[in-house]
Each structure stands twice: as C-alpha cells, then as structure tokens.
Amino acid sequence: ISKQDFDARVASAQAEYENYGVEVTEETLASIKEEVLEQLIDELLLTQAAKQAGVVVTTAEIDAYYAEMAAGYADEAAFLAAAKENGFTQASLREAIADVLLILNYQEQYIEDNVDPATIAVTETEMRALYASYAETIEDLPPYAEGAELLAQELRDQKITALGIMNTLIEGLRAAATIERTL
C-alpha cells in the first residue's frame, strides 16, 4: 500500500467527517488513519486472494457498473466532471471499478463455496416486511415490484453480515498473510 494511496484515502475520509459536521481532532484523525489502514490492508488481501483464486472481471461488468454510476447524472460529461472533482480520470475510475468488482466477485465466490444457501435465503415475507418498514418513513416509495430485487439483496446482505461471513473470510486471509507495517 503506497503512502500516496493511504494519504488520499485519509483525506477523503477526513473530508467525509467534516461534511457531516464532525470536528476532526488529533484523536479523531488518528482513529481515521488506523481505520483507513485496516481497510486498505483488507482490500489488498481480498484482491490478492481473488487473483490467486482466478477470479476475473469482464469489460462488460465494468461497463455496466460504470453506466449505473453515470445514470445518476445529467449526462456523461457531468459524471466525468464529478469524478474529476474526486481525483479520478475516466481510466482511473474504470480501474477502480474493476478493483471493486474483483473483490465483490471473489466475495460472492467465497459465499457460494462456503455458505449453505439456506442460511442466507430470503423469503417473500421478509421482503414484504422490509418494504412495509420503508413505507412507514418514505413518502414516494416506488411500488414493491420495482424494488423487490433490491430488497432481496439488502436482506441477503444483512444475513451475510449477521453471520459474520465476510469477517470470517478477512480473518482467514489475515491469519495466512504476513503484514508488514512501515508507517
């Protein structure tokens, strides 16, 4: 992990804190730095494990993710302008997307290989209950059918988190790794 990557991520995290009105003290900054370092180590371990496992990301996957991100903007020029404000060129953004997708694909492969599907299965009843809870607080909630796929994914992700599946993966990668801190 380069110092440049570390410093950029710390600056970004610090800006997020400040955007939420949190005063960044020396103590807060030290906490941010430790959290960022741990995240970067986890990402590096996941990336290395994904590559070792032969996980690949296709250009089509990158294109789809890129298009999904850009869809939230008036046009691609506005999207690229926002990306530039965050320190990305189109090429570096596509590279970052590839990195994210590599990790996501590896995590999904890990789940498929190591988790009983029944433990993370989502029922219609659970989906409808989650939708009902959202309907209580969100005025212009789209119809259930339009958001059903997102509800299912959210509930599945909640079960994965509750079972500590990703924590187990990371702990295993950390236990098998030699991590040298030079900061």
PyMOL commands that place a pseudoatom at each C-alpha (Angstrom):
pseudoatom trace, name=CA, resn=ILE, resi=1, chain=A, elem=C, hetatm=0, pos=[0.000, 0.000, 0.000]
pseudoatom trace, name=CA, resn=SER, resi=2, chain=A, elem=C, hetatm=0, pos=[1.596, 3.228, -1.066]
pseudoatom trace, name=CA, resn=LYS, resi=3, chain=A, elem=C, hetatm=0, pos=[1.789, 6.286, 1.168]
pseudoatom trace, name=CA, resn=GLN, resi=4, chain=A, elem=C, hetatm=0, pos=[0.097, 8.225, -1.632]
pseudoatom trace, name=CA, resn=ASP, resi=5, chain=A, elem=C, hetatm=0, pos=[-2.914, 5.850, -1.646]
pseudoatom trace, name=CA, resn=PHE, resi=6, chain=A, elem=C, hetatm=0, pos=[-3.045, 5.944, 2.149]
pseudoatom trace, name=CA, resn=ASP, resi=7, chain=A, elem=C, hetatm=0, pos=[-2.886, 9.751, 2.297]
pseudoatom trace, name=CA, resn=ALA, resi=8, chain=A, elem=C, hetatm=0, pos=[-5.543, 10.120, -0.406]
pseudoatom trace, name=CA, resn=ARG, resi=9, chain=A, elem=C, hetatm=0, pos=[-7.913, 7.768, 1.413]
pseudoatom trace, name=CA, resn=VAL, resi=10, chain=A, elem=C, hetatm=0, pos=[-7.287, 9.515, 4.753]
pseudoatom trace, name=CA, resn=ALA, resi=11, chain=A, elem=C, hetatm=0, pos=[-8.017, 12.909, 3.149]
pseudoatom trace, name=CA, resn=SER, resi=12, chain=A, elem=C, hetatm=0, pos=[-11.227, 11.555, 1.664]
pseudoatom trace, name=CA, resn=ALA, resi=13, chain=A, elem=C, hetatm=0, pos=[-12.356, 10.067, 4.983]
pseudoatom trace, name=CA, resn=GLN, resi=14, chain=A, elem=C, hetatm=0, pos=[-11.464, 13.270, 6.818]
pseudoatom trace, name=CA, resn=ALA, resi=15, chain=A, elem=C, hetatm=0, pos=[-13.498, 15.296, 4.308]
pseudoatom trace, name=CA, resn=GLU, resi=16, chain=A, elem=C, hetatm=0, pos=[-16.486, 12.979, 4.886]
pseudoatom trace, name=CA, resn=TYR, resi=17, chain=A, elem=C, hetatm=0, pos=[-16.289, 13.554, 8.628]
pseudoatom trace, name=CA, resn=GLU, resi=18, chain=A, elem=C, hetatm=0, pos=[-16.108, 17.297, 8.099]
pseudoatom trace, name=CA, resn=ASN, resi=19, chain=A, elem=C, hetatm=0, pos=[-19.031, 17.217, 5.639]
pseudoatom trace, name=CA, resn=TYR, resi=20, chain=A, elem=C, hetatm=0, pos=[-21.114, 15.667, 8.423]
pseudoatom trace, name=CA, resn=GLY, resi=21, chain=A, elem=C, hetatm=0, pos=[-20.082, 18.463, 10.757]
pseudoatom trace, name=CA, resn=VAL, resi=22, chain=A, elem=C, hetatm=0, pos=[-17.709, 16.350, 12.831]
pseudoatom trace, name=CA, resn=GLU, resi=23, chain=A, elem=C, hetatm=0, pos=[-14.699, 18.240, 14.123]
pseudoatom trace, name=CA, resn=VAL, resi=24, chain=A, elem=C, hetatm=0, pos=[-11.585, 16.280, 13.239]
pseudoatom trace, name=CA, resn=THR, resi=25, chain=A, elem=C, hetatm=0, pos=[-9.338, 16.420, 16.284]
pseudoatom trace, name=CA, resn=GLU, resi=26, chain=A, elem=C, hetatm=0, pos=[-5.895, 14.825, 16.564]
pseudoatom trace, name=CA, resn=GLU, resi=27, chain=A, elem=C, hetatm=0, pos=[-7.569, 11.854, 18.253]
pseudoatom trace, name=CA, resn=THR, resi=28, chain=A, elem=C, hetatm=0, pos=[-10.200, 11.573, 15.514]
pseudoatom trace, name=CA, resn=LEU, resi=29, chain=A, elem=C, hetatm=0, pos=[-7.534, 11.833, 12.832]
pseudoatom trace, name=CA, resn=ALA, resi=30, chain=A, elem=C, hetatm=0, pos=[-5.506, 9.059, 14.470]
pseudoatom trace, name=CA, resn=SER, resi=31, chain=A, elem=C, hetatm=0, pos=[-8.642, 6.896, 14.508]
pseudoatom trace, name=CA, resn=ILE, resi=32, chain=A, elem=C, hetatm=0, pos=[-9.351, 7.697, 10.858]
pseudoatom trace, name=CA, resn=LYS, resi=33, chain=A, elem=C, hetatm=0, pos=[-5.800, 6.762, 9.895]
pseudoatom trace, name=CA, resn=GLU, resi=34, chain=A, elem=C, hetatm=0, pos=[-5.980, 3.426, 11.696]
pseudoatom trace, name=CA, resn=GLU, resi=35, chain=A, elem=C, hetatm=0, pos=[-9.372, 2.620, 10.170]
pseudoatom trace, name=CA, resn=VAL, resi=36, chain=A, elem=C, hetatm=0, pos=[-8.184, 3.556, 6.674]
pseudoatom trace, name=CA, resn=LEU, resi=37, chain=A, elem=C, hetatm=0, pos=[-5.050, 1.457, 7.034]
pseudoatom trace, name=CA, resn=GLU, resi=38, chain=A, elem=C, hetatm=0, pos=[-7.084, -1.570, 8.133]
pseudoatom trace, name=CA, resn=GLN, resi=39, chain=A, elem=C, hetatm=0, pos=[-9.485, -1.095, 5.197]
pseudoatom trace, name=CA, resn=LEU, resi=40, chain=A, elem=C, hetatm=0, pos=[-6.616, -0.824, 2.726]
pseudoatom trace, name=CA, resn=ILE, resi=41, chain=A, elem=C, hetatm=0, pos=[-4.997, -3.968, 4.144]
pseudoatom trace, name=CA, resn=ASP, resi=42, chain=A, elem=C, hetatm=0, pos=[-8.304, -5.849, 3.878]
pseudoatom trace, name=CA, resn=GLU, resi=43, chain=A, elem=C, hetatm=0, pos=[-8.788, -4.665, 0.281]
pseudoatom trace, name=CA, resn=LEU, resi=44, chain=A, elem=C, hetatm=0, pos=[-5.258, -5.700, -0.658]
pseudoatom trace, name=CA, resn=LEU, resi=45, chain=A, elem=C, hetatm=0, pos=[-5.676, -9.139, 0.919]
pseudoatom trace, name=CA, resn=LEU, resi=46, chain=A, elem=C, hetatm=0, pos=[-9.013, -9.630, -0.854]
pseudoatom trace, name=CA, resn=THR, resi=47, chain=A, elem=C, hetatm=0, pos=[-7.538, -8.502, -4.171]
pseudoatom trace, name=CA, resn=GLN, resi=48, chain=A, elem=C, hetatm=0, pos=[-4.570, -10.845, -3.822]
pseudoatom trace, name=CA, resn=ALA, resi=49, chain=A, elem=C, hetatm=0, pos=[-6.827, -13.757, -2.846]
pseudoatom trace, name=CA, resn=ALA, resi=50, chain=A, elem=C, hetatm=0, pos=[-9.172, -13.036, -5.760]
pseudoatom trace, name=CA, resn=LYS, resi=51, chain=A, elem=C, hetatm=0, pos=[-6.327, -13.068, -8.242]
pseudoatom trace, name=CA, resn=GLN, resi=52, chain=A, elem=C, hetatm=0, pos=[-4.904, -16.229, -6.717]
pseudoatom trace, name=CA, resn=ALA, resi=53, chain=A, elem=C, hetatm=0, pos=[-8.341, -17.858, -6.998]
pseudoatom trace, name=CA, resn=GLY, resi=54, chain=A, elem=C, hetatm=0, pos=[-8.520, -16.923, -10.681]
pseudoatom trace, name=CA, resn=VAL, resi=55, chain=A, elem=C, hetatm=0, pos=[-11.422, -14.501, -10.281]
pseudoatom trace, name=CA, resn=VAL, resi=56, chain=A, elem=C, hetatm=0, pos=[-11.833, -12.238, -13.281]
pseudoatom trace, name=CA, resn=VAL, resi=57, chain=A, elem=C, hetatm=0, pos=[-13.784, -9.113, -14.107]
pseudoatom trace, name=CA, resn=THR, resi=58, chain=A, elem=C, hetatm=0, pos=[-15.070, -8.682, -17.637]
pseudoatom trace, name=CA, resn=THR, resi=59, chain=A, elem=C, hetatm=0, pos=[-15.171, -5.472, -19.610]
pseudoatom trace, name=CA, resn=ALA, resi=60, chain=A, elem=C, hetatm=0, pos=[-18.942, -5.912, -19.792]
pseudoatom trace, name=CA, resn=GLU, resi=61, chain=A, elem=C, hetatm=0, pos=[-19.157, -5.923, -15.973]
pseudoatom trace, name=CA, resn=ILE, resi=62, chain=A, elem=C, hetatm=0, pos=[-17.053, -2.765, -15.780]
pseudoatom trace, name=CA, resn=ASP, resi=63, chain=A, elem=C, hetatm=0, pos=[-19.142, -1.097, -18.486]
pseudoatom trace, name=CA, resn=ALA, resi=64, chain=A, elem=C, hetatm=0, pos=[-22.395, -1.974, -16.704]
pseudoatom trace, name=CA, resn=TYR, resi=65, chain=A, elem=C, hetatm=0, pos=[-21.166, -0.687, -13.331]
pseudoatom trace, name=CA, resn=TYR, resi=66, chain=A, elem=C, hetatm=0, pos=[-19.823, 2.485, -14.951]
pseudoatom trace, name=CA, resn=ALA, resi=67, chain=A, elem=C, hetatm=0, pos=[-23.142, 3.057, -16.748]
pseudoatom trace, name=CA, resn=GLU, resi=68, chain=A, elem=C, hetatm=0, pos=[-25.063, 2.514, -13.500]
pseudoatom trace, name=CA, resn=MET, resi=69, chain=A, elem=C, hetatm=0, pos=[-22.913, 5.122, -11.757]
pseudoatom trace, name=CA, resn=ALA, resi=70, chain=A, elem=C, hetatm=0, pos=[-23.218, 7.581, -14.643]
pseudoatom trace, name=CA, resn=ALA, resi=71, chain=A, elem=C, hetatm=0, pos=[-27.005, 7.168, -14.765]
pseudoatom trace, name=CA, resn=GLY, resi=72, chain=A, elem=C, hetatm=0, pos=[-27.316, 9.350, -11.679]
pseudoatom trace, name=CA, resn=TYR, resi=73, chain=A, elem=C, hetatm=0, pos=[-26.017, 12.370, -13.599]
pseudoatom trace, name=CA, resn=ALA, resi=74, chain=A, elem=C, hetatm=0, pos=[-27.489, 14.568, -16.331]
pseudoatom trace, name=CA, resn=ASP, resi=75, chain=A, elem=C, hetatm=0, pos=[-25.010, 13.171, -18.861]
pseudoatom trace, name=CA, resn=GLU, resi=76, chain=A, elem=C, hetatm=0, pos=[-21.614, 11.503, -19.052]
pseudoatom trace, name=CA, resn=ALA, resi=77, chain=A, elem=C, hetatm=0, pos=[-19.816, 14.863, -19.090]
pseudoatom trace, name=CA, resn=ALA, resi=78, chain=A, elem=C, hetatm=0, pos=[-21.394, 15.788, -15.732]
pseudoatom trace, name=CA, resn=PHE, resi=79, chain=A, elem=C, hetatm=0, pos=[-20.476, 12.364, -14.379]
pseudoatom trace, name=CA, resn=LEU, resi=80, chain=A, elem=C, hetatm=0, pos=[-16.861, 12.716, -15.517]
pseudoatom trace, name=CA, resn=ALA, resi=81, chain=A, elem=C, hetatm=0, pos=[-16.699, 16.229, -14.050]
pseudoatom trace, name=CA, resn=ALA, resi=82, chain=A, elem=C, hetatm=0, pos=[-17.812, 14.838, -10.675]
pseudoatom trace, name=CA, resn=ALA, resi=83, chain=A, elem=C, hetatm=0, pos=[-15.286, 12.030, -10.988]
pseudoatom trace, name=CA, resn=LYS, resi=84, chain=A, elem=C, hetatm=0, pos=[-12.548, 14.574, -11.734]
pseudoatom trace, name=CA, resn=GLU, resi=85, chain=A, elem=C, hetatm=0, pos=[-13.505, 16.538, -8.595]
pseudoatom trace, name=CA, resn=ASN, resi=86, chain=A, elem=C, hetatm=0, pos=[-12.828, 13.333, -6.677]
pseudoatom trace, name=CA, resn=GLY, resi=87, chain=A, elem=C, hetatm=0, pos=[-9.445, 12.829, -8.290]
pseudoatom trace, name=CA, resn=PHE, resi=88, chain=A, elem=C, hetatm=0, pos=[-10.420, 10.337, -10.991]
pseudoatom trace, name=CA, resn=THR, resi=89, chain=A, elem=C, hetatm=0, pos=[-9.867, 10.303, -14.701]
pseudoatom trace, name=CA, resn=GLN, resi=90, chain=A, elem=C, hetatm=0, pos=[-12.119, 8.090, -16.796]
pseudoatom trace, name=CA, resn=ALA, resi=91, chain=A, elem=C, hetatm=0, pos=[-9.335, 5.489, -16.985]
pseudoatom trace, name=CA, resn=SER, resi=92, chain=A, elem=C, hetatm=0, pos=[-8.562, 5.546, -13.257]
pseudoatom trace, name=CA, resn=LEU, resi=93, chain=A, elem=C, hetatm=0, pos=[-12.275, 5.356, -12.451]
pseudoatom trace, name=CA, resn=ARG, resi=94, chain=A, elem=C, hetatm=0, pos=[-12.687, 2.284, -14.664]
pseudoatom trace, name=CA, resn=GLU, resi=95, chain=A, elem=C, hetatm=0, pos=[-9.636, 0.768, -12.940]
pseudoatom trace, name=CA, resn=ALA, resi=96, chain=A, elem=C, hetatm=0, pos=[-11.164, 1.467, -9.510]
pseudoatom trace, name=CA, resn=ILE, resi=97, chain=A, elem=C, hetatm=0, pos=[-14.429, -0.112, -10.665]
pseudoatom trace, name=CA, resn=ALA, resi=98, chain=A, elem=C, hetatm=0, pos=[-12.507, -3.190, -11.824]
pseudoatom trace, name=CA, resn=ASP, resi=99, chain=A, elem=C, hetatm=0, pos=[-10.859, -3.430, -8.392]
pseudoatom trace, name=CA, resn=VAL, resi=100, chain=A, elem=C, hetatm=0, pos=[-14.213, -3.177, -6.593]
pseudoatom trace, name=CA, resn=LEU, resi=101, chain=A, elem=C, hetatm=0, pos=[-15.789, -5.773, -8.876]
pseudoatom trace, name=CA, resn=LEU, resi=102, chain=A, elem=C, hetatm=0, pos=[-12.843, -8.126, -8.420]
pseudoatom trace, name=CA, resn=ILE, resi=103, chain=A, elem=C, hetatm=0, pos=[-13.381, -8.070, -4.660]
pseudoatom trace, name=CA, resn=LEU, resi=104, chain=A, elem=C, hetatm=0, pos=[-17.170, -8.388, -4.973]
pseudoatom trace, name=CA, resn=ASN, resi=105, chain=A, elem=C, hetatm=0, pos=[-16.837, -11.325, -7.376]
pseudoatom trace, name=CA, resn=TYR, resi=106, chain=A, elem=C, hetatm=0, pos=[-14.365, -13.010, -5.036]
pseudoatom trace, name=CA, resn=GLN, resi=107, chain=A, elem=C, hetatm=0, pos=[-16.626, -12.500, -2.027]
pseudoatom trace, name=CA, resn=GLU, resi=108, chain=A, elem=C, hetatm=0, pos=[-19.549, -13.965, -3.970]
pseudoatom trace, name=CA, resn=GLN, resi=109, chain=A, elem=C, hetatm=0, pos=[-17.431, -16.956, -4.983]
pseudoatom trace, name=CA, resn=TYR, resi=110, chain=A, elem=C, hetatm=0, pos=[-16.410, -17.429, -1.343]
pseudoatom trace, name=CA, resn=ILE, resi=111, chain=A, elem=C, hetatm=0, pos=[-20.060, -17.376, -0.275]
pseudoatom trace, name=CA, resn=GLU, resi=112, chain=A, elem=C, hetatm=0, pos=[-21.032, -19.889, -2.976]
pseudoatom trace, name=CA, resn=ASP, resi=113, chain=A, elem=C, hetatm=0, pos=[-18.182, -22.206, -1.942]
pseudoatom trace, name=CA, resn=ASN, resi=114, chain=A, elem=C, hetatm=0, pos=[-18.519, -21.912, 1.841]
pseudoatom trace, name=CA, resn=VAL, resi=115, chain=A, elem=C, hetatm=0, pos=[-22.050, -20.972, 2.853]
pseudoatom trace, name=CA, resn=ASP, resi=116, chain=A, elem=C, hetatm=0, pos=[-25.187, -23.108, 2.901]
pseudoatom trace, name=CA, resn=PRO, resi=117, chain=A, elem=C, hetatm=0, pos=[-27.613, -21.195, 0.643]
pseudoatom trace, name=CA, resn=ALA, resi=118, chain=A, elem=C, hetatm=0, pos=[-30.461, -21.879, 3.061]
pseudoatom trace, name=CA, resn=THR, resi=119, chain=A, elem=C, hetatm=0, pos=[-28.776, -19.753, 5.738]
pseudoatom trace, name=CA, resn=ILE, resi=120, chain=A, elem=C, hetatm=0, pos=[-28.884, -16.630, 3.576]
pseudoatom trace, name=CA, resn=ALA, resi=121, chain=A, elem=C, hetatm=0, pos=[-32.073, -17.335, 1.639]
pseudoatom trace, name=CA, resn=VAL, resi=122, chain=A, elem=C, hetatm=0, pos=[-34.601, -14.504, 1.637]
pseudoatom trace, name=CA, resn=THR, resi=123, chain=A, elem=C, hetatm=0, pos=[-38.335, -15.097, 1.817]
pseudoatom trace, name=CA, resn=GLU, resi=124, chain=A, elem=C, hetatm=0, pos=[-41.157, -13.107, 0.294]
pseudoatom trace, name=CA, resn=THR, resi=125, chain=A, elem=C, hetatm=0, pos=[-42.461, -12.468, 3.822]
pseudoatom trace, name=CA, resn=GLU, resi=126, chain=A, elem=C, hetatm=0, pos=[-39.139, -10.899, 4.848]
pseudoatom trace, name=CA, resn=MET, resi=127, chain=A, elem=C, hetatm=0, pos=[-39.093, -8.766, 1.719]
pseudoatom trace, name=CA, resn=ARG, resi=128, chain=A, elem=C, hetatm=0, pos=[-42.646, -7.528, 2.270]
pseudoatom trace, name=CA, resn=ALA, resi=129, chain=A, elem=C, hetatm=0, pos=[-41.891, -6.745, 5.924]
pseudoatom trace, name=CA, resn=LEU, resi=130, chain=A, elem=C, hetatm=0, pos=[-38.835, -4.693, 4.949]
pseudoatom trace, name=CA, resn=TYR, resi=131, chain=A, elem=C, hetatm=0, pos=[-40.857, -2.895, 2.281]
pseudoatom trace, name=CA, resn=ALA, resi=132, chain=A, elem=C, hetatm=0, pos=[-43.578, -2.125, 4.848]
pseudoatom trace, name=CA, resn=SER, resi=133, chain=A, elem=C, hetatm=0, pos=[-40.998, -0.671, 7.245]
pseudoatom trace, name=CA, resn=TYR, resi=134, chain=A, elem=C, hetatm=0, pos=[-39.692, 1.572, 4.470]
pseudoatom trace, name=CA, resn=ALA, resi=135, chain=A, elem=C, hetatm=0, pos=[-43.235, 2.589, 3.528]
pseudoatom trace, name=CA, resn=GLU, resi=136, chain=A, elem=C, hetatm=0, pos=[-43.702, 3.969, 7.049]
pseudoatom trace, name=CA, resn=THR, resi=137, chain=A, elem=C, hetatm=0, pos=[-40.896, 6.505, 6.620]
pseudoatom trace, name=CA, resn=ILE, resi=138, chain=A, elem=C, hetatm=0, pos=[-40.504, 7.104, 2.869]
pseudoatom trace, name=CA, resn=GLU, resi=139, chain=A, elem=C, hetatm=0, pos=[-43.243, 9.105, 1.154]
pseudoatom trace, name=CA, resn=ASP, resi=140, chain=A, elem=C, hetatm=0, pos=[-42.592, 8.438, -2.537]
pseudoatom trace, name=CA, resn=LEU, resi=141, chain=A, elem=C, hetatm=0, pos=[-41.575, 4.802, -2.235]
pseudoatom trace, name=CA, resn=PRO, resi=142, chain=A, elem=C, hetatm=0, pos=[-41.766, 3.012, -5.595]
pseudoatom trace, name=CA, resn=PRO, resi=143, chain=A, elem=C, hetatm=0, pos=[-44.132, 0.042, -5.849]
pseudoatom trace, name=CA, resn=TYR, resi=144, chain=A, elem=C, hetatm=0, pos=[-42.963, -3.193, -4.224]
pseudoatom trace, name=CA, resn=ALA, resi=145, chain=A, elem=C, hetatm=0, pos=[-42.422, -4.961, -7.569]
pseudoatom trace, name=CA, resn=GLU, resi=146, chain=A, elem=C, hetatm=0, pos=[-39.979, -2.262, -8.734]
pseudoatom trace, name=CA, resn=GLY, resi=147, chain=A, elem=C, hetatm=0, pos=[-37.777, -2.609, -5.662]
pseudoatom trace, name=CA, resn=ALA, resi=148, chain=A, elem=C, hetatm=0, pos=[-38.126, -6.314, -4.919]
pseudoatom trace, name=CA, resn=GLU, resi=149, chain=A, elem=C, hetatm=0, pos=[-34.681, -7.214, -6.261]
pseudoatom trace, name=CA, resn=LEU, resi=150, chain=A, elem=C, hetatm=0, pos=[-33.015, -4.518, -4.148]
pseudoatom trace, name=CA, resn=LEU, resi=151, chain=A, elem=C, hetatm=0, pos=[-34.985, -5.607, -1.075]
pseudoatom trace, name=CA, resn=ALA, resi=152, chain=A, elem=C, hetatm=0, pos=[-33.853, -9.206, -1.589]
pseudoatom trace, name=CA, resn=GLN, resi=153, chain=A, elem=C, hetatm=0, pos=[-30.231, -8.124, -1.954]
pseudoatom trace, name=CA, resn=GLU, resi=154, chain=A, elem=C, hetatm=0, pos=[-30.395, -5.922, 1.136]
pseudoatom trace, name=CA, resn=LEU, resi=155, chain=A, elem=C, hetatm=0, pos=[-31.862, -8.732, 3.237]
pseudoatom trace, name=CA, resn=ARG, resi=156, chain=A, elem=C, hetatm=0, pos=[-29.299, -11.227, 1.923]
pseudoatom trace, name=CA, resn=ASP, resi=157, chain=A, elem=C, hetatm=0, pos=[-26.502, -8.783, 2.737]
pseudoatom trace, name=CA, resn=GLN, resi=158, chain=A, elem=C, hetatm=0, pos=[-27.921, -8.323, 6.248]
pseudoatom trace, name=CA, resn=LYS, resi=159, chain=A, elem=C, hetatm=0, pos=[-27.860, -12.086, 6.795]
pseudoatom trace, name=CA, resn=ILE, resi=160, chain=A, elem=C, hetatm=0, pos=[-24.291, -12.342, 5.495]
pseudoatom trace, name=CA, resn=THR, resi=161, chain=A, elem=C, hetatm=0, pos=[-23.267, -9.575, 7.906]
pseudoatom trace, name=CA, resn=ALA, resi=162, chain=A, elem=C, hetatm=0, pos=[-25.160, -11.068, 10.850]
pseudoatom trace, name=CA, resn=LEU, resi=163, chain=A, elem=C, hetatm=0, pos=[-23.491, -14.437, 10.284]
pseudoatom trace, name=CA, resn=GLY, resi=164, chain=A, elem=C, hetatm=0, pos=[-20.061, -12.779, 10.141]
pseudoatom trace, name=CA, resn=ILE, resi=165, chain=A, elem=C, hetatm=0, pos=[-19.270, -14.440, 6.817]
pseudoatom trace, name=CA, resn=MET, resi=166, chain=A, elem=C, hetatm=0, pos=[-17.080, -11.650, 5.466]
pseudoatom trace, name=CA, resn=ASN, resi=167, chain=A, elem=C, hetatm=0, pos=[-15.381, -11.230, 8.853]
pseudoatom trace, name=CA, resn=THR, resi=168, chain=A, elem=C, hetatm=0, pos=[-14.502, -14.923, 8.760]
pseudoatom trace, name=CA, resn=LEU, resi=169, chain=A, elem=C, hetatm=0, pos=[-13.077, -14.519, 5.256]
pseudoatom trace, name=CA, resn=ILE, resi=170, chain=A, elem=C, hetatm=0, pos=[-10.970, -11.496, 6.251]
pseudoatom trace, name=CA, resn=GLU, resi=171, chain=A, elem=C, hetatm=0, pos=[-9.766, -13.144, 9.468]
pseudoatom trace, name=CA, resn=GLY, resi=172, chain=A, elem=C, hetatm=0, pos=[-8.645, -16.177, 7.467]
pseudoatom trace, name=CA, resn=LEU, resi=173, chain=A, elem=C, hetatm=0, pos=[-6.800, -14.026, 4.949]
pseudoatom trace, name=CA, resn=ARG, resi=174, chain=A, elem=C, hetatm=0, pos=[-5.131, -12.015, 7.705]
pseudoatom trace, name=CA, resn=ALA, resi=175, chain=A, elem=C, hetatm=0, pos=[-4.101, -15.187, 9.574]
pseudoatom trace, name=CA, resn=ALA, resi=176, chain=A, elem=C, hetatm=0, pos=[-2.466, -16.570, 6.433]
pseudoatom trace, name=CA, resn=ALA, resi=177, chain=A, elem=C, hetatm=0, pos=[-0.740, -13.299, 5.492]
pseudoatom trace, name=CA, resn=THR, resi=178, chain=A, elem=C, hetatm=0, pos=[2.451, -11.624, 6.527]
pseudoatom trace, name=CA, resn=ILE, resi=179, chain=A, elem=C, hetatm=0, pos=[1.541, -7.992, 7.087]
pseudoatom trace, name=CA, resn=GLU, resi=180, chain=A, elem=C, hetatm=0, pos=[4.389, -5.525, 7.464]
pseudoatom trace, name=CA, resn=ARG, resi=181, chain=A, elem=C, hetatm=0, pos=[3.523, -2.025, 8.615]
pseudoatom trace, name=CA, resn=THR, resi=182, chain=A, elem=C, hetatm=0, pos=[6.065, 0.623, 7.732]
pseudoatom trace, name=CA, resn=LEU, resi=183, chain=A, elem=C, hetatm=0, pos=[4.064, 3.771, 8.523]
for i in range(1, 183): cmd.bond("trace and resi %d" % i, "trace and resi %d" % (i + 1))
show_as sticks, trace
zoom trace
